[in-house]
Amino acid sequence: MADDPTASQAPQTDAGAPEPRPLDALLAEAQAKIEDQRQAWLRALADAENARKRAQADVAQARKFAIERFVDDLLPVLDSLEAALGAGNATADSLRSGVELTLRLLRAALERASVAEVAPTPGARFDPHRHQAMAVVEAEAEPNTIVAVMQKGYVLNERVVRPALVTVAKARETAGGNAPQG
């Protein structure tokens, strides 16, 4: 059998060592491991795709119902306004107290939704991030300060939704037509 080309040419091993396995068995084992890893990779890929789809669905649901709590807070305001309009023989005082109650309900709903007023006071510094200058007038006040507030502004979680509309003071001109240097 010395001429048999399939005979193993491996050197003799110690009596306790396992015999070398044929290449076909090693190849089959390697291919089985590769297939197992491929299947695991495909499962992981499918799991990742399913997680992405679930996350997209969750975001879509969150967007769709994001203002549900706010709407729930506004419904009493709507009910109050409808009741005021339905009161046929109400006195001016009862209508006024009803409107004041409705305003408190609305302010409470806005507060729960993290909406805050931007209500600058005359004399405060003009902040272009929170205020919108509607007019600039000569005034006794320091330049770039608020002289009057035309309309309050509002912020939602520190982001300006509507700036406050204000009148801003400018420096008085001197007799020569120039503003004083300061």
N, CA, C and O atoms as a DFTB+ gen file, in Angstrom:
728 C
 N C O
     1  1       0.808      -1.187       0.000
     2  2       0.000       0.000       0.000
     3  2       0.848       1.245       0.000
     4  3       0.315       2.341       0.176
     5  1       2.093       1.129      -0.182
     6  2       2.978       2.269      -0.199
     7  2       2.707       3.153      -1.389
     8  3       3.006       4.346      -1.344
     9  1       2.137       2.596      -2.476
    10  2       1.834       3.389      -3.653
    11  2       0.465       4.026      -3.595
    12  3       0.087       4.717      -4.541
    13  1      -0.303       3.829      -2.528
    14  2      -1.657       4.368      -2.417
    15  2      -1.576       5.880      -2.185
    16  3      -1.084       6.316      -1.144
    17  1      -2.063       6.699      -3.161
    18  2      -1.954       8.145      -3.013
    19  2      -2.844       8.699      -1.908
    20  3      -2.579       9.800      -1.425
    21  1      -3.888       7.989      -1.483
    22  2      -4.783       8.493      -0.444
    23  2      -4.287       8.194       0.949
    24  3      -4.856       8.679       1.928
    25  1      -3.240       7.408       1.057
    26  2      -2.712       7.057       2.373
    27  2      -2.121       8.294       3.016
    28  3      -1.528       9.138       2.343
    29  1      -2.284       8.391       4.289
    30  2      -1.807       9.559       5.021
    31  2      -0.295       9.522       5.097
    32  3       0.297       8.488       5.404
    33  1       0.323      10.649       4.819
    34  2       1.768      10.770       4.879
    35  2       2.188      11.444       6.179
    36  3       3.329      11.890       6.302
    37  1       1.275      11.523       7.156
    38  2       1.555      12.201       8.415
    39  2       2.574      11.421       9.212
    40  3       2.578      10.190       9.170
    41  1       3.439      12.107       9.939
    42  2       4.407      11.409      10.768
    43  2       3.710      10.690      11.914
    44  3       2.592      11.026      12.306
    45  1       4.404       9.698      12.432
    46  2       3.849       8.934      13.547
    47  2       3.693       9.846      14.756
    48  3       4.556      10.685      15.014
    49  1       2.613       9.691      15.491
    50  2       2.366      10.510      16.669
    51  2       2.494       9.658      17.909
    52  3       2.598       8.434      17.835
    53  1       2.486      10.313      19.034
    54  2       2.523       9.591      20.303
    55  2       1.266       8.761      20.432
    56  3       0.274       9.031      19.755
    57  1       1.289       7.797      21.254
    58  2       0.162       6.884      21.407
    59  2      -1.076       7.593      21.937
    60  3      -2.184       7.160      21.621
    61  1      -0.950       8.684      22.742
    62  2      -2.090       9.361      23.333
    63  2      -2.673      10.439      22.437
    64  3      -3.780      10.897      22.721
    65  1      -2.014      10.872      21.383
    66  2      -2.488      11.962      20.538
    67  2      -3.510      11.453      19.543
    68  3      -3.380      10.339      19.036
    69  1      -4.540      12.267      19.254
    70  2      -5.541      11.821      18.279
    71  2      -4.936      11.806      16.885
    72  3      -3.995      12.533      16.567
    73  1      -5.511      10.959      16.089
    74  2      -5.034      10.890      14.702
    75  2      -5.538      12.095      13.936
    76  3      -6.639      12.576      14.201
    77  1      -4.750      12.596      12.985
    78  2      -5.206      13.728      12.186
    79  2      -6.453      13.340      11.397
    80  3      -6.588      12.215      10.917
    81  1      -7.384      14.337      11.278
    82  2      -8.631      14.066      10.563
    83  2      -8.438      14.366       9.084
    84  3      -7.575      15.162       8.713
    85  1      -9.227      13.739       8.257
    86  2      -9.101      13.989       6.821
    87  2      -9.552      15.418       6.493
    88  3     -10.364      15.987       7.223
    89  1      -9.051      15.987       5.438
    90  2      -9.372      17.343       5.005
    91  2     -10.852      17.514       4.705
    92  3     -11.405      18.582       4.970
    93  1     -11.499      16.515       4.169
    94  2     -12.931      16.597       3.865
    95  2     -13.736      16.846       5.141
    96  3     -14.692      17.622       5.122
    97  1     -13.368      16.208       6.232
    98  2     -14.080      16.385       7.503
    99  2     -13.835      17.792       8.039
   100  3     -14.761      18.437       8.531
   101  1     -12.593      18.272       7.946
   102  2     -12.282      19.633       8.390
   103  2     -13.041      20.663       7.558
   104  3     -13.562      21.638       8.099
   105  1     -13.103      20.452       6.261
   106  2     -13.830      21.370       5.380
   107  2     -15.317      21.376       5.708
   108  3     -15.933      22.439       5.777
   109  1     -15.892      20.209       5.909
   110  2     -17.322      20.129       6.237
   111  2     -17.602      20.827       7.571
   112  3     -18.616      21.509       7.716
   113  1     -16.713      20.657       8.530
   114  2     -16.885      21.301       9.825
   115  2     -16.796      22.826       9.691
   116  3     -17.586      23.547      10.300
   117  1     -15.847      23.313       8.906
   118  2     -15.690      24.752       8.690
   119  2     -16.910      25.324       7.969
   120  3     -17.389      26.405       8.311
   121  1     -17.407      24.599       6.979
   122  2     -18.590      25.062       6.253
   123  2     -19.814      25.092       7.166
   124  3     -20.647      25.990       7.040
   125  1     -19.940      24.141       8.075
   126  2     -21.060      24.120       9.026
   127  2     -20.971      25.330       9.963
   128  3     -21.983      25.961      10.267
   129  1     -19.754      25.647      10.418
   130  2     -19.581      26.823      11.288
   131  2     -19.937      28.097      10.531
   132  3     -20.588      28.986      11.080
   133  1     -19.517      28.188       9.287
   134  2     -19.824      29.364       8.467
   135  2     -21.339      29.508       8.299
   136  3     -21.875      30.611       8.407
   137  1     -22.017      28.410       8.038
   138  2     -23.475      28.450       7.869
   139  2     -24.162      28.855       9.164
   140  3     -25.123      29.623       9.139
   141  1     -23.677      28.342      10.308
   142  2     -24.243      28.744      11.605
   143  2     -24.066      30.246      11.834
   144  3     -24.993      30.922      12.283
   145  1     -22.881      30.763      11.528
   146  2     -22.624      32.190      11.695
   147  2     -23.470      33.018      10.726
   148  3     -23.946      34.095      11.087
   149  1     -23.659      32.531       9.517
   150  2     -24.497      33.239       8.538
   151  2     -25.940      33.312       9.032
   152  3     -26.585      34.355       8.926
   153  1     -26.444      32.201       9.570
   154  2     -27.811      32.175      10.097
   155  2     -27.939      33.128      11.291
   156  3     -28.936      33.841      11.409
   157  1     -26.947      33.143      12.167
   158  2     -26.974      34.056      13.312
   159  2     -26.950      35.503      12.833
   160  3     -27.667      36.348      13.368
   161  1     -26.140      35.786      11.842
   162  2     -26.071      37.140      11.283
   163  2     -27.414      37.543      10.682
   164  3     -27.866      38.670      10.883
   165  1     -28.062      36.629       9.941
   166  2     -29.372      36.934       9.346
   167  2     -30.421      37.192      10.428
   168  3     -31.255      38.085      10.281
   169  1     -30.381      36.410      11.520
   170  2     -31.320      36.642      12.620
   171  2     -31.079      38.004      13.257
   172  3     -32.024      38.734      13.558
   173  1     -29.820      38.338      13.459
   174  2     -29.487      39.644      14.052
   175  2     -29.929      40.774      13.132
   176  3     -30.437      41.793      13.600
   177  1     -29.741      40.603      11.841
   178  2     -30.169      41.611      10.871
   179  2     -31.689      41.778      10.910
   180  3     -32.189      42.903      10.884
   181  1     -32.421      40.675      10.971
   182  2     -33.889      40.734      11.034
   183  2     -34.336      41.385      12.344
   184  3     -35.275      42.180      12.346
   185  1     -33.671      41.055      13.462
   186  2     -34.009      41.682      14.747
   187  2     -33.781      43.185      14.693
   188  3     -34.602      43.955      15.191
   189  1     -32.677      43.609      14.094
   190  2     -32.383      45.041      13.986
   191  2     -33.427      45.735      13.123
   192  3     -33.858      46.840      13.452
   193  1     -33.833      45.121      12.048
   194  2     -34.854      45.708      11.167
   195  2     -36.200      45.816      11.897
   196  3     -36.901      46.820      11.778
   197  1     -36.545      44.777      12.646
   198  2     -37.787      44.823      13.420
   199  2     -37.740      45.907      14.491
   200  3     -38.737      46.593      14.716
   201  1     -36.601      46.070      15.152
   202  2     -36.460      47.118      16.162
   203  2     -36.587      48.496      15.517
   204  3     -37.216      49.390      16.083
   205  1     -35.993      48.671      14.337
   206  2     -36.096      49.948      13.624
   207  2     -37.549      50.245      13.271
   208  3     -38.013      51.373      13.441
   209  1     -38.258      49.250      12.787
   210  2     -39.671      49.448      12.422
   211  2     -40.519      49.770      13.657
   212  3     -41.406      50.622      13.602
   213  1     -40.235      49.074      14.784
   214  2     -40.970      49.365      16.026
   215  2     -40.697      50.791      16.488
   216  3     -41.610      51.495      16.920
   217  1     -39.448      51.211      16.397
   218  2     -39.091      52.574      16.813
   219  2     -39.785      53.602      15.923
   220  3     -40.276      54.615      16.420
   221  1     -39.832      53.354      14.625
   222  2     -40.529      54.271      13.715
   223  2     -42.012      54.339      14.052
   224  3     -42.598      55.421      14.037
   225  1     -42.623      53.208      14.353
   226  2     -44.046      53.190      14.707
   227  2     -44.275      53.946      16.023
   228  3     -45.260      54.672      16.163
   229  1     -43.362      53.770      16.982
   230  2     -43.486      54.484      18.264
   231  2     -43.373      55.989      18.063
   232  3     -44.124      56.755      18.667
   233  1     -42.444      56.414      17.225
   234  2     -42.279      57.850      16.953
   235  2     -43.525      58.394      16.257
   236  3     -43.990      59.484      16.589
   237  1     -44.060      57.659      15.311
   238  2     -45.277      58.098      14.610
   239  2     -46.438      58.234      15.597
   240  3     -47.205      59.194      15.523
   241  1     -46.570      57.276      16.520
   242  2     -47.630      57.351      17.533
   243  2     -47.410      58.563      18.440
   244  3     -48.353      59.283      18.766
   245  1     -46.171      58.778      18.839
   246  2     -45.871      59.906      19.724
   247  2     -46.205      61.225      19.041
   248  3     -46.772      62.119      19.669
   249  1     -45.864      61.354      17.776
   250  2     -46.187      62.583      17.037
   251  2     -47.691      62.766      16.915
   252  3     -48.213      63.868      17.084
   253  1     -48.372      61.682      16.623
   254  2     -49.814      61.755      16.397
   255  2     -50.569      62.181      17.652
   256  3     -51.542      62.930      17.571
   257  1     -50.119      61.705      18.805
   258  2     -50.846      61.971      20.046
   259  2     -50.063      62.839      21.023
   260  3     -50.352      62.824      22.220
   261  1     -49.089      63.589      20.545
   262  2     -48.235      64.396      21.426
   263  2     -49.019      65.459      22.184
   264  3     -48.687      65.764      23.330
   265  1     -50.034      66.020      21.581
   266  2     -50.763      67.104      22.246
   267  2     -52.058      66.626      22.900
   268  3     -52.910      67.437      23.262
   269  1     -52.201      65.327      23.048
   270  2     -53.426      64.785      23.638
   271  2     -53.673      65.358      25.035
   272  3     -54.798      65.749      25.347
   273  1     -52.636      65.413      25.879
   274  2     -52.805      65.946      27.231
   275  2     -53.168      67.429      27.185
   276  3     -53.997      67.897      27.966
   277  1     -52.542      68.166      26.263
   278  2     -52.832      69.590      26.136
   279  2     -54.290      69.802      25.711
   280  3     -54.974      70.678      26.239
   281  1     -54.753      69.005      24.767
   282  2     -56.150      69.102      24.330
   283  2     -57.077      68.782      25.499
   284  3     -58.106      69.433      25.681
   285  1     -56.710      67.785      26.282
   286  2     -57.515      67.419      27.450
   287  2     -57.594      68.590      28.440
   288  3     -58.630      68.800      29.071
   289  1     -56.502      69.349      28.576
   290  2     -56.499      70.516      29.462
   291  2     -57.303      71.681      28.883
   292  3     -57.831      72.499      29.637
   293  1     -57.403      71.766      27.556
   294  2     -58.128      72.874      26.929
   295  2     -59.637      72.651      26.855
   296  3     -60.392      73.613      26.718
   297  1     -60.081      71.426      26.942
   298  2     -61.520      71.155      26.829
   299  2     -62.350      71.871      27.906
   300  3     -63.432      72.357      27.578
   301  1     -61.915      71.966      29.156
   302  2     -62.691      72.754      30.126
   303  2     -62.788      74.232      29.735
   304  3     -63.800      74.878      30.005
   305  1     -61.757      74.758      29.111
   306  2     -61.793      76.149      28.645
   307  2     -62.886      76.292      27.586
   308  3     -63.669      77.241      27.617
   309  1     -62.933      75.347      26.657
   310  2     -63.967      75.357      25.620
   311  2     -65.357      75.253      26.239
   312  3     -66.272      75.980      25.852
   313  1     -65.508      74.349      27.198
   314  2     -66.798      74.191      27.883
   315  2     -67.215      75.492      28.568
   316  3     -68.381      75.882      28.511
   317  1     -66.269      76.154      29.208
   318  2     -66.557      77.397      29.908
   319  2     -66.994      78.496      28.942
   320  3     -67.941      79.234      29.214
   321  1     -66.301      78.595      27.820
   322  2     -66.674      79.605      26.823
   323  2     -68.060      79.325      26.234
   324  3     -68.850      80.248      26.034
   325  1     -68.348      78.059      25.960
   326  2     -69.669      77.705      25.436
   327  2     -70.759      78.001      26.456
   328  3     -71.847      78.444      26.086
   329  1     -70.483      77.762      27.735
   330  2     -71.469      78.060      28.781
   331  2     -71.722      79.557      28.859
   332  3     -72.857      79.992      29.059
   333  1     -70.661      80.347      28.699
   334  2     -70.820      81.808      28.738
   335  2     -71.679      82.274      27.570
   336  3     -72.532      83.145      27.736
   337  1     -71.463      81.706      26.404
   338  2     -72.277      82.102      25.247
   339  2     -73.717      81.619      25.373
   340  3     -74.628      82.230      24.814
   341  1     -73.924      80.541      26.096
   342  2     -75.272      80.000      26.262
   343  2     -76.077      80.690      27.342
   344  3     -77.289      80.492      27.429
   345  1     -75.431      81.489      28.160
   346  2     -76.134      82.196      29.244
   347  2     -76.844      83.402      28.647
   348  3     -76.225      84.438      28.401
   349  1     -78.131      83.264      28.417
   350  2     -78.897      84.309      27.746
   351  2     -79.159      85.548      28.582
   352  3     -79.063      86.663      28.070
   353  1     -79.482      85.383      29.832
   354  2     -79.844      86.545      30.658
   355  2     -78.798      86.818      31.741
   356  3     -79.134      87.236      32.849
   357  1     -77.535      86.579      31.410
   358  2     -76.460      86.799      32.372
   359  2     -76.167      88.285      32.513
   360  3     -76.292      89.057      31.562
   361  1     -75.776      88.661      33.713
   362  2     -75.410      90.057      33.954
   363  2     -73.961      90.274      33.539
   364  3     -73.207      89.325      33.321
   365  1     -73.598      91.533      33.437
   366  2     -72.219      91.858      33.052
   367  2     -71.236      91.333      34.095
   368  3     -70.153      90.860      33.748
   369  1     -71.609      91.414      35.367
   370  2     -70.721      90.928      36.425
   371  2     -70.538      89.408      36.360
   372  3     -69.427      88.907      36.535
   373  1     -71.621      88.682      36.110
   374  2     -71.491      87.221      36.033
   375  2     -70.703      86.821      34.788
   376  3     -69.929      85.865      34.836
   377  1     -70.885      87.536      33.672
   378  2     -70.087      87.250      32.481
   379  2     -68.607      87.527      32.742
   380  3     -67.737      86.755      32.340
   381  1     -68.341      88.635      33.419
   382  2     -66.940      88.983      33.723
   383  2     -66.305      87.911      34.610
   384  3     -65.181      87.484      34.345
   385  1     -66.992      87.479      35.638
   386  2     -66.415      86.454      36.523
   387  2     -66.242      85.132      35.763
   388  3     -65.288      84.396      36.016
   389  1     -67.150      84.831      34.843
   390  2     -67.011      83.627      34.020
   391  2     -65.804      83.710      33.090
   392  3     -65.085      82.728      32.906
   393  1     -65.590      84.877      32.511
   394  2     -64.435      85.068      31.623
   395  2     -63.141      84.993      32.433
   396  3     -62.152      84.429      31.965
   397  1     -63.141      85.554      33.640
   398  2     -61.950      85.477      34.489
   399  2     -61.634      84.027      34.858
   400  3     -60.473      83.620      34.856
   401  1     -62.670      83.254      35.172
   402  2     -62.479      81.838      35.471
   403  2     -61.924      81.109      34.245
   404  3     -61.013      80.289      34.361
   405  1     -62.475      81.413      33.080
   406  2     -62.008      80.789      31.845
   407  2     -60.548      81.146      31.577
   408  3     -59.768      80.294      31.152
   409  1     -60.182      82.390      31.821
   410  2     -58.795      82.818      31.639
   411  2     -57.869      82.063      32.600
   412  3     -56.770      81.670      32.210
   413  1     -58.296      81.858      33.838
   414  2     -57.480      81.087      34.788
   415  2     -57.320      79.645      34.313
   416  3     -56.237      79.069      34.422
   417  1     -58.399      79.063      33.787
   418  2     -58.321      77.696      33.254
   419  2     -57.322      77.624      32.094
   420  3     -56.523      76.693      32.004
   421  1     -57.384      78.619      31.216
   422  2     -56.491      78.640      30.055
   423  2     -55.042      78.820      30.500
   424  3     -54.151      78.133      29.999
   425  1     -54.803      79.723      31.422
   426  2     -53.426      79.932      31.915
   427  2     -52.892      78.662      32.586
   428  3     -51.726      78.309      32.409
   429  1     -53.733      77.986      33.346
   430  2     -53.304      76.743      34.003
   431  2     -52.972      75.671      32.957
   432  3     -51.996      74.937      33.112
   433  1     -53.773      75.580      31.904
   434  2     -53.505      74.602      30.841
   435  2     -52.190      74.923      30.144
   436  3     -51.405      74.018      29.859
   437  1     -51.943      76.191      29.869
   438  2     -50.690      76.589      29.221
   439  2     -49.500      76.316      30.137
   440  3     -48.450      75.869      29.675
   441  1     -49.659      76.578      31.418
   442  2     -48.571      76.328      32.374
   443  2     -48.230      74.838      32.439
   444  3     -47.054      74.476      32.480
   445  1     -49.248      73.972      32.450
   446  2     -49.002      72.524      32.473
   447  2     -48.317      72.066      31.194
   448  3     -47.619      71.051      31.194
   449  1     -48.508      72.803      30.105
   450  2     -47.857      72.469      28.829
   451  2     -46.511      73.164      28.678
   452  3     -45.936      73.161      27.589
   453  1     -46.000      73.758      29.747
   454  2     -44.696      74.449      29.767
   455  2     -44.663      75.671      28.866
   456  3     -43.630      75.990      28.277
   457  1     -45.803      76.358      28.760
   458  2     -45.865      77.619      28.022
   459  2     -45.830      78.733      29.060
   460  3     -46.628      78.751      29.996
   461  1     -44.890      79.664      28.880
   462  2     -44.735      80.760      29.833
   463  2     -44.832      82.091      29.107
   464  3     -44.478      82.205      27.933
   465  1     -45.316      83.093      29.825
   466  2     -45.434      84.441      29.259
   467  2     -44.079      85.122      29.208
   468  3     -43.222      84.907      30.065
   469  1     -43.904      85.948      28.186
   470  2     -42.783      86.882      28.123
   471  2     -43.446      88.243      28.231
   472  3     -43.935      88.786      27.240
   473  1     -43.459      88.793      29.440
   474  2     -44.132      90.058      29.703
   475  2     -43.110      91.046      30.253
   476  3     -43.017      91.235      31.466
   477  1     -42.347      91.674      29.369
   478  2     -41.329      92.607      29.845
   479  2     -41.966      93.844      30.480
   480  3     -43.087      94.225      30.142
   481  1     -41.250      94.445      31.382
   482  2     -41.741      95.663      32.028
   483  2     -41.042      96.864      31.414
   484  3     -39.895      96.756      30.979
   485  1     -41.712      97.999      31.372
   486  2     -41.046      99.208      30.880
   487  2     -39.785      99.480      31.691
   488  3     -39.789      99.395      32.919
   489  1     -38.719      99.804      30.993
   490  2     -37.428     100.045      31.627
   491  2     -36.492      98.853      31.534
   492  3     -35.289      98.991      31.760
   493  1     -37.033      97.674      31.200
   494  2     -36.190      96.484      31.059
   495  2     -35.368      96.582      29.778
   496  3     -35.765      97.274      28.840
   497  1     -34.231      95.898      29.730
   498  2     -33.385      95.899      28.541
   499  2     -34.087      95.152      27.410
   500  3     -34.751      94.141      27.640
   501  1     -33.937      95.651      26.203
   502  2     -34.481      95.003      25.009
   503  2     -33.659      93.748      24.720
   504  3     -32.433      93.814      24.637
   505  1     -34.323      92.620      24.568
   506  2     -33.675      91.348      24.240
   507  2     -34.201      90.902      22.879
   508  3     -35.351      90.475      22.780
   509  1     -33.387      90.991      21.828
   510  2     -33.880      90.636      20.493
   511  2     -34.274      89.168      20.352
   512  3     -34.942      88.801      19.385
   513  1     -33.872      88.329      21.299
   514  2     -34.240      86.910      21.249
   515  2     -35.639      86.668      21.801
   516  3     -36.265      85.656      21.485
   517  1     -36.135      87.596      22.627
   518  2     -37.458      87.435      23.240
   519  2     -38.428      88.557      22.912
   520  3     -39.630      88.435      23.148
   521  1     -37.911      89.644      22.373
   522  2     -38.747      90.811      22.077
   523  2     -38.637      91.178      20.602
   524  3     -37.621      90.924      19.954
   525  1     -39.698      91.776      20.090
   526  2     -39.690      92.308      18.733
   527  2     -40.024      93.790      18.825
   528  3     -41.096      94.167      19.299
   529  1     -39.091      94.631      18.366
   530  2     -39.296      96.078      18.433
   531  2     -40.255      96.490      17.322
   532  3     -39.968      96.297      16.140
   533  1     -41.382      97.051      17.703
   534  2     -42.371      97.516      16.737
   535  2     -42.158      98.995      16.418
   536  3     -42.554      99.479      15.357
   537  1     -41.533      99.696      17.345
   538  2     -41.255     101.124      17.148
   539  2     -40.058     101.503      18.005
   540  3     -39.799     100.907      19.050
   541  1     -39.342     102.504      17.536
   542  2     -38.232     103.068      18.297
   543  2     -38.550     104.547      18.463
   544  3     -38.761     105.256      17.479
   545  1     -38.586     105.016      19.713
   546  2     -38.979     106.397      19.982
   547  2     -37.959     107.062      20.889
   548  3     -37.254     106.404      21.654
   549  1     -37.897     108.380      20.786
   550  2     -37.083     109.139      21.727
   551  2     -37.831     109.155      23.050
   552  3     -39.032     109.422      23.091
   553  1     -37.129     108.874      24.110
   554  2     -37.772     108.837      25.419
   555  2     -36.755     109.209      26.486
   556  3     -35.549     109.236      26.242
   557  1     -37.266     109.491      27.659
   558  2     -36.414     109.811      28.797
   559  2     -35.638     108.573      29.261
   560  3     -34.641     108.694      29.973
   561  1     -36.086     107.410      28.867
   562  2     -35.459     106.160      29.305
   563  2     -34.108     105.974      28.624
   564  3     -33.802     106.620      27.621
   565  1     -33.321     105.088      29.187
   566  2     -32.007     104.755      28.632
   567  2     -32.202     104.091      27.258
   568  3     -33.164     103.346      27.069
   569  1     -31.310     104.351      26.307
   570  2     -31.437     103.720      24.986
   571  2     -31.451     102.189      25.088
   572  3     -30.833     101.611      25.982
   573  1     -32.159     101.553      24.169
   574  2     -32.312     100.094      24.105
   575  2     -33.032      99.509      25.309
   576  3     -32.803      98.359      25.684
   577  1     -33.896     100.302      25.906
   578  2     -34.763      99.775      26.950
   579  2     -36.204      99.850      26.464
   580  3     -36.532     100.616      25.559
   581  1     -37.039      99.055      27.071
   582  2     -38.442      98.974      26.658
   583  2     -39.210     100.146      27.254
   584  3     -39.135     100.419      28.452
   585  1     -39.955     100.834      26.382
   586  2     -40.780     101.959      26.810
   587  2     -42.213     101.486      27.053
   588  3     -42.842     101.878      28.036
   589  1     -42.726     100.644      26.157
   590  2     -44.103     100.152      26.278
   591  2     -44.197      98.738      25.701
   592  3     -43.430      98.361      24.816
   593  1     -45.144      97.973      26.217
   594  2     -45.399      96.615      25.729
   595  2     -46.733      96.630      25.003
   596  3     -47.762      96.967      25.588
   597  1     -46.713      96.265      23.735
   598  2     -47.949      96.228      22.944
   599  2     -48.648      94.878      23.064
   600  3     -49.877      94.799      23.066
   601  1     -47.839      93.804      23.165
   602  2     -48.420      92.461      23.237
   603  2     -47.417      91.539      23.923
   604  3     -46.227      91.568      23.609
   605  1     -47.897      90.722      24.859
   606  2     -47.021      89.771      25.543
   607  2     -46.557      88.708      24.549
   608  3     -47.218      88.419      23.551
   609  1     -45.407      88.146      24.861
   610  2     -44.897      87.030      24.082
   611  2     -45.026      85.747      24.877
   612  3     -45.430      85.766      26.040
   613  1     -44.682      84.629      24.247
   614  2     -44.783      83.329      24.911
   615  2     -43.621      82.443      24.498
   616  3     -43.153      82.484      23.360
   617  1     -43.159      81.624      25.474
   618  2     -42.115      80.641      25.207
   619  2     -42.654      79.259      25.569
   620  3     -43.442      79.105      26.502
   621  1     -42.220      78.287      24.829
   622  2     -42.562      76.887      25.085
   623  2     -41.257      76.180      25.401
   624  3     -40.407      76.022      24.525
   625  1     -41.090      75.751      26.653
   626  2     -39.849      75.099      27.083
   627  2     -38.628      75.925      26.702
   628  3     -37.670      75.405      26.129
   629  1     -38.667      77.200      27.019
   630  2     -37.581      78.151      26.778
   631  2     -37.352      78.476      25.299
   632  3     -36.380      79.154      24.965
   633  1     -38.212      78.015      24.427
   634  2     -38.122      78.347      22.997
   635  2     -39.224      79.363      22.690
   636  3     -40.390      79.142      23.017
   637  1     -38.848      80.469      22.064
   638  2     -39.813      81.535      21.796
   639  2     -40.831      81.069      20.758
   640  3     -40.477      80.685      19.643
   641  1     -42.099      81.112      21.150
   642  2     -43.198      80.801      20.237
   643  2     -43.656      82.091      19.569
   644  3     -43.898      82.145      18.364
   645  1     -43.765      83.131      20.400
   646  2     -44.124      84.454      19.895
   647  2     -43.380      85.489      20.730
   648  3     -43.517      85.515      21.954
   649  1     -42.586      86.352      20.070
   650  2     -41.876      87.372      20.844
   651  2     -42.840      88.444      21.337
   652  3     -43.893      88.668      20.740
   653  1     -42.473      89.097      22.421
   654  2     -43.265      90.212      22.936
   655  2     -43.077      91.404      21.983
   656  3     -41.959      91.696      21.558
   657  1     -44.168      92.077      21.660
   658  2     -44.113      93.252      20.790
   659  2     -43.934      94.476      21.678
   660  3     -44.760      94.745      22.550
   661  1     -42.846      95.219      21.450
   662  2     -42.495      96.325      22.340
   663  2     -42.098      97.574      21.566
   664  3     -41.776      97.530      20.379
   665  1     -42.134      98.695      22.294
   666  2     -41.592      99.962      21.808
   667  2     -40.289     100.170      22.562
   668  3     -40.230      99.994      23.779
   669  1     -39.248     100.546      21.834
   670  2     -37.915     100.660      22.413
   671  2     -37.464     102.118      22.390
   672  3     -37.766     102.859      21.454
   673  1     -36.738     102.518      23.431
   674  2     -36.215     103.883      23.521
   675  2     -34.944     103.995      22.692
   676  3     -34.134     103.070      22.626
   677  1     -34.795     105.154      22.064
   678  2     -33.538     105.445      21.376
   679  2     -32.935     106.681      22.021
   680  3     -33.609     107.404      22.756
   681  1     -31.684     106.913      21.746
   682  2     -30.995     108.065      22.337
   683  2     -31.580     109.347      21.779
   684  3     -31.910     109.434      20.596
   685  1     -31.703     110.338      22.642
   686  2     -32.189     111.645      22.192
   687  2     -31.110     112.329      21.380
   688  3     -29.924     112.241      21.695
   689  1     -31.532     113.002      20.346
   690  2     -30.577     113.747      19.530
   691  2     -30.301     115.089      20.170
   692  3     -31.184     115.682      20.791
   693  1     -29.079     115.571      20.023
   694  2     -28.713     116.884      20.565
   695  2     -29.131     117.958      19.570
   696  3     -29.637     117.647      18.492
   697  1     -28.929     119.179      19.917
   698  2     -29.305     120.301      19.060
   699  2     -28.584     120.256      17.725
   700  3     -29.120     120.736      16.726
   701  1     -27.376     119.688      17.677
   702  2     -26.604     119.591      16.444
   703  2     -27.061     118.449      15.561
   704  3     -26.521     118.269      14.469
   705  1     -28.027     117.682      15.995
   706  2     -28.545     116.582      15.187
   707  2     -27.843     115.267      15.451
   708  3     -28.170     114.264      14.818
   709  1     -26.903     115.241      16.355
   710  2     -26.209     113.997      16.669
   711  2     -26.642     113.468      18.021
   712  3     -26.996     114.229      18.921
   713  1     -26.607     112.183      18.145
   714  2     -26.914     111.568      19.429
   715  2     -25.730     111.812      20.358
   716  3     -24.590     111.871      19.896
   717  1     -25.974     111.951      21.639
   718  2     -24.869     112.170      22.571
   719  2     -23.963     110.946      22.610
   720  3     -24.428     109.808      22.539
   721  1     -22.687     111.195      22.723
   722  2     -21.713     110.102      22.787
   723  2     -21.633     109.619      24.224
   724  3     -21.573     110.428      25.150
   725  1     -21.631     108.293      24.418
   726  2     -21.578     107.839      25.786
   727  2     -20.868     106.634      25.930
   728  3     -20.738     106.123      27.042
